[in-house]
Amino acid sequence: MKAKGTLSILVFFIVVLSTAATIAGIFSSEGPGPFEYETIRGETVMIYGKGIYQHMSLEVAPQGIAQDVVTLFMGVPILLIALYLTRRGWLRGRILLAGTLGYFFVTYLLYMLMCMFNNFFLIYVILTSLSFFALSLTLFSFDLDMLRTCFNKGRAMKGVSGFLIFNATIMGLLWLGVVVPPLLNGSIPLQVEHYTTLVVQAVDLALLLPIAFVAGVLLLKDRLLGYLLVPVYMHFLALLMTALSAKIIGMSILGTEVGPAIIVIPIINLTAIFCVIVIWKNINERAWVKIR
């Protein structure tokens, strides 16, 4: 793989800066504590009031802390392991690296766009930029013709593609159920709270879910790009859903009503992890070593 040195430098700074940002998010506690706030829309929202997320809502701030825990104790170690395996020439390592960098890119893209302004704003901007360019370098390093020959072409990979398409469709319908009714009746979605708009839903509907759906279709049709997008996206999804599971569990512990999500999200999470295992079992590492 070319540009190993550049990629290693980018990953080094991602690790350092994300470690600093997550530690601050988890352990900072300055502030007055929870308080009520009347939004520009005339609605009352409970504000978290502590740490670097003190100006975020009481419902969203703990989710950010839960994701920080996953990023610090899972994302960072996995990123370092993936870089090590990539430098050793492992195909699994390079796919894992791309998927994990995708997680960091999406995480800090959302932090950059959604978190109320705090002292780490520029850190979020830098992390978004670093992870984007590291992800781009990794994705462009794959030779698609070579990559295709390193996968077993059986029902297992088609099953992974089917799950990706199914998940993208279900999540898309779920978010449309949040967005469309208020547009029709002129109301404001409850999820907006005191934020500007539905950032998570916007990023999902505009980028992530279409990519997942198209990736699944491409692999089902045996297209070259599908052999790159599906494995990478599935690794990204497994880590992202782990963070989402942590958020849901954390909200439940704090007494927030989460409904069916307490069951549905962990099931999707476990299925995504299972699909990652299937992908790893269907990679012919020896073939990759021979044709490199």
Disulfide bonds with the S-S distance in Angstrom:
none
